[in-house]
Amino acid sequence: MIKIHDFRILQTINATLLFIRNATAFPLVELKNGETFNGHLVNCDNWMNLTLREVIQTSPEGDRFWRLPECYIRGNTIKYLRVPDEIIEMVKDDAVRQRQAPVGSGRGRKSTKKRQ
């Protein structure tokens, strides 16, 4: 189960997209119309549009199935996205690593060597 305090680490502008982009295994996508899609995540953009490969599409009733080589899902039609729990841990670790990374000096440093 995901705890609310675990998500405090993920509170950045693009945390959701980072989370989805790490979910390359087999995400389950449910649309607002009830259809579901299972497949390999190939691409995800800033509007949460997804491209999946080797997809199995299921009808809203769950009685019909289609195998698709590739499909594109528009982000505003997505109702639910399920990914493996390991992805949550990967994203949390990445967020912690980014916070602990040394901060640069801003606009770069001048060379310490003296010109001759």
C-alpha positions in Angstrom: 0.0 0.0 0.0 1.2 3.5 -0.7 1.2 5.8 2.3 0.5 9.5 2.0 3.8 10.5 3.6 5.7 8.5 0.9 4.3 10.9 -1.7 5.9 14.0 0.0 9.2 12.9 -1.6 7.5 13.0 -5.0 6.1 16.5 -4.8 7.7 18.1 -7.8 6.1 19.6 -10.9 6.9 16.6 -13.1 6.8 13.8 -10.5 3.8 12.2 -12.1 5.4 12.1 -15.5 8.6 10.8 -14.0 6.6 8.1 -12.4 4.9 7.1 -15.6 8.1 7.3 -17.7 9.7 4.8 -15.3 6.8 2.4 -15.7 8.0 0.8 -18.9 7.1 -2.8 -17.8 3.4 -3.5 -18.3 1.2 -0.6 -17.2 -2.6 -1.1 -17.1 -4.4 1.9 -18.5 -8.2 2.2 -18.0 -10.0 4.8 -20.0 -13.0 6.9 -18.9 -15.2 4.8 -21.3 -14.2 1.6 -19.4 -11.8 0.1 -22.0 -8.5 -1.2 -20.6 -5.1 -1.5 -22.3 -2.0 -3.6 -21.2 1.3 -3.2 -23.0 4.9 -1.9 -23.0 5.1 1.8 -22.4 7.1 3.3 -25.2 6.6 7.0 -24.8 4.9 9.5 -22.5 4.7 13.3 -23.1 3.9 16.3 -20.9 0.2 15.9 -21.5 0.3 12.3 -20.3 -0.3 11.0 -23.8 0.9 7.4 -23.9 2.3 5.2 -26.7 2.1 1.4 -25.9 3.4 -1.5 -27.9 2.3 -5.2 -27.8 -1.0 -4.1 -26.5 -4.0 -6.2 -25.3 -7.2 -4.1 -25.4 -10.2 -5.2 -23.4 -13.8 -4.1 -23.9 -15.6 -2.2 -21.1 -17.7 -5.4 -20.5 -14.6 -7.5 -20.3 -15.8 -10.1 -22.8 -13.8 -9.1 -25.9 -10.1 -8.8 -26.4 -7.9 -7.4 -29.2 -4.2 -7.7 -29.7 -2.7 -4.5 -31.2 0.9 -4.0 -32.3 0.9 -0.4 -31.1 -1.6 2.2 -29.8 -1.7 5.8 -28.8 -3.8 6.9 -25.8 -4.6 10.6 -25.4 -3.9 11.7 -21.8 -7.3 13.4 -21.2 -9.1 10.1 -21.7 -7.2 8.2 -19.0 -9.1 7.4 -15.9 -6.7 5.1 -14.1 -3.1 3.9 -14.5 -1.8 1.0 -12.6 2.0 0.2 -12.5 4.0 -2.3 -10.4 5.0 -1.3 -6.9 8.7 -1.5 -7.8 8.3 1.6 -9.9 7.2 3.6 -6.8 10.4 2.6 -5.0 12.5 3.5 -8.1 10.9 7.0 -8.4 11.3 7.6 -4.6 15.0 6.6 -4.8 15.5 8.9 -7.9 13.9 11.8 -6.1 16.1 11.3 -3.0 19.2 11.1 -5.2 18.3 14.3 -7.0 17.8 16.2 -3.7 21.2 14.9 -2.4 23.1 15.8 -5.6 25.5 18.6 -5.2 24.2 22.0 -6.4 26.3 23.7 -9.0 27.6 27.2 -8.7 24.9 28.5 -11.1 26.2 29.9 -14.3 29.5 27.9 -14.4 32.9 28.6 -13.1 35.8 30.3 -14.6 38.9 28.2 -15.1 41.4 28.4 -12.2 44.3 28.3 -14.6 46.0 31.6 -15.3 46.4 32.8 -18.8 49.9 33.2 -20.0 
